[in-house]
Structure formats: structure tokens, C-alpha cells
Amino acid sequence: MKKILFNGLKPEVTEEGIRVALEKVGPVHSVKIYREGDAASPLVIVEMNISDTLAYQLTTRVTDFWHDGHMINAHLLLH
């Protein structure tokens, strides 16, 4: 199970929206959105059942990705 942290997403991001988008890559186990702190820039942690290689490819493709006026980044969490 891989945990991936996404930031730079729009404030109105939803768990369902994240799940639908990422299930194209692989099975999504859970999605947690953290809006504490800066509600305009939520943090999202997604647990996915994907390989190390696929997790690396996903995070490198998404990091520094400009989408709809927001710079999105993804980081593979080690724990």
C-alpha cells in the first residue's frame, strides 16, 4: 500500500473526485482531505494499492503540474 500526499488542489476538491481521477491509475484504498490551516489549499493523502514503480511515475508526473490556476504537487510518503 502506497501513501501519496497531494497539495495545491482547489479548495472545493472532494474525496469522490480524487477517487475517480486516481482509479484510472490503480485501486484507491482511501482518500483523506485535510482542510485545517489553510482551507484554500487542502492537503490530500491517498492510499493506493500500486507498485513502487507506478507510485514513482504518478508522483513525478503530477509534481509541478499546473492545472486550472493551481500548481499541484505529489509526494510519496514513506510511512
N, C-alpha and C positions, 0 to 999 in steps of 0.2 A: 504494500500500500504506500503510495507516494502522497505527500502533503505539499501543495503548491500555494504560495501566497501571491495574490494579485492586488496591486494598488493602482490608483489613477483612474478607477472606474467612475462612471457617472453616479451621482447621489441616489438616483432612483433605481439602481441595479436591484434585481430580485434573485432569490435563490433559484427559482424556476428558470429564469432567463440564463443564468450561468450554467445550470444543469443541462439545459437544451443545447447550448452552444458547445459545451465540452464533451457531451456524449458522442459527438461526431468523432472525437479523438479516442475515447475509451470509456469504460464503465466508471461512473461517478458514484462514490460511496456516500459522501456527504458534502454539503456546502454550508459554510457559516459566514455570515456578514457581520462585521463589527463596525458600528457607526459611532461609537464613543470617541471623544476627542474632536476630530474634525468631521462633522456629519457630511460635509460637501465632498469628502474624499474617503469613502469607506474602504476598509481592508476586507478582503475575502480570502478565506482559507478553504481550499477544496481538497478532499481526499479522493484519489483515483486509484483504481487497480490497473496500473500500466507499468510497463518495463522501465528500467533506468534510461535506456536509450530514448524511448518515446517521451519520457518526462523531460529529458535534456532538450530534445528537439522542440517540445512545446514551449519551454521557458525561453529558449533562445529566439524563437520566432515571435513571441509576444513582447519580450523586453524591448523597450524604447519604440513601441508601436503607437503611432499617432492615430487616434480614432475619435471622430466626432468631437474634436476640440479638447481631447484629453490624451495625455501621454500615459499609456498603460505599461506596467512592468510586471514581470512574473519572476518569482524566486522559488527554487526547490528548497524546502525545509528539511533539515537533516534529522529532526526528531519529531 
